[in-house]
Amino acid sequence: MGKSVNRVRAAAEGLGLDIELREMEASTRTAAEAAAACGCEVNQIVKSLIFSGADGTLVLLLVAGGNRVDPEIAAAACGTALGRADPAEVRRRTGFAIGGVSPIGHLEAPRVFMDPTLMGFDTVWAAAGAPNAVFRVAPAALVAATGAVVTPLG
């Protein structure tokens, strides 16, 4: 397991978060690839999208795999204009490369907002620090662990 995946595992343990971590043979970089690899619905995949707030804050949006973010709705929910963080900024501030950004284990703690669609499932799957690593978790436990605000984002 890579350094980023180990950081996610350690973060889960530190948060008391019960996860099932898997490294897959196939890529889980996209929501469709992850759903196929995990054998679940696309909306059970948690897309971890990093934005930079106009006020300089790091913002993490946890979005159901089949949903899209509406920038105006998301900005209103976050209370700041949002700009997409570039790949170098994502890696520098989170420690993860795009395609493997996890909801937990960030180098810099982001403000977290979660798509309510994810709450409709018993379990969801999120990236675990690498393009082929995922973990399964109860969405309510993920909210508690990340301090996420559950609010429409699109």
N, C-alpha and C positions, 0 to 999 in steps of 0.2 A: 504494500500500500504506500502511496505517495505521502509526502509531508502534509499537503493540504487535506487529504482524506483523514490522516491521523489527527489533524487539528480539529476536524469536525467531530470525530469520535470522542476526543478529549473534551470538547465543548459540550457535547451531549451528556457525557458522564458528569461534568461539572454542574450542569443545569438539572441533573436528575431526570433527564429526558430519556424515555424508553424508546429506542429506535431499533430498527432492523436495517443494518447497513449491508449493501451488496455492491460488489464490483461486477459489472456485466462484460460479456464478451463483445457485444455490439455497443455502438455509441448511444448515449442517452442525451446528446447535446440538444436535440430539439424535443418539443413536447410529444410529437408523433412518434419519434424514435423511442423515447422513454416509455410511453404508454405501451408500445409493442413489446419492449424488453421486459416490462413489469407485469404485463398481462392485465392492464386496467384501462379504465376510460381516460380519454385525453384530459378531461376536467379534473381528474385525480392527480395530475401532474402539477406540481408547484413551480411556476416560472419565477425565478428570483431576478428581478430587474433593478439595477442600480441607477439612481439618478443623483444629480447634484442640485441641491436646492439653491435658489437665488441668494439665500443667506449663508451659503457655504456648507450647510449641513449635508451629510450623506443620508440618502433616503433609499430604503429598500421596499419595493412593492412585491408582494407575494400574490401572484395572479394565477388563476386556474388556467390550465394548458390550452383550452379552447377559446379563452377570452382575450380581448385586446384592451389595452389601457387607453382611455380618452384623456389626453393631456390636460384639458380644462377641468374635468371632474377630479382627476388625481391631484392637480395643483390646489383645488379648493379643499379637498380632504386633508392635504398636507399643510395648508396654510402658507405655501410659498410656491413661486414659479419653479418649475422643474426643467432641468436640462439633462439630456442623456449623457452620462459619464462616458468618456472615451476609454478604450481598452486599457491604456496605460494607467489612467486614474483608477479604474476598477481594481486592477491588480495591486497598485500602490496602497490604496485605502482599505481594501478588503482582504488582500492576500490570495485572491482567487482570480483565475482567468475566466473570461466570458465563456459560457458553456458549462462551467463547473461551479458557479457561484452558489453557495449554500445559504440557507436562511440563518445559520448559526456559525460561530467560529471566526467571525470577522476580526481583522486587526484593529479596525476602528468601529466602534458600535454605531450602527445606523439607527435612524428613526424608522420604524417598521409599520407598514400598513398592509392589510390582508383583504383580498377579494372574498366576499361572503359566500360565493359559490363553493369555495373549498370546505366550508363548514357543513355542507350537505352530505359529506362522506364520513364513514367510520375511520378510514385511513386515507392518507395521501402520500405521494412520493415526491421527494425533493432532491436536488443535486447535493452531492456529498463531497464536493471539493475537486472533482475531476470529471472530464467529459464522459466517463463510463462508470461513474460511481453514483449511487442513489441511496436514499434511506426512506423507510416507511415510518410514518408517525401518525398519531391521532391529531387532527387539526386543532382541537381545543388545547392539547398539550403544547403544540407549536405556538399557539397564541400566547399561552402562559409563559413559555420559555423565552420568547422574543419580545414580549410586551407589545405585540402588534395591536394596532387599532383596526378592528374589522369594519370596513366601510366600502361602499361601491367605488370602483376605480375606473369603470368604463361604461 
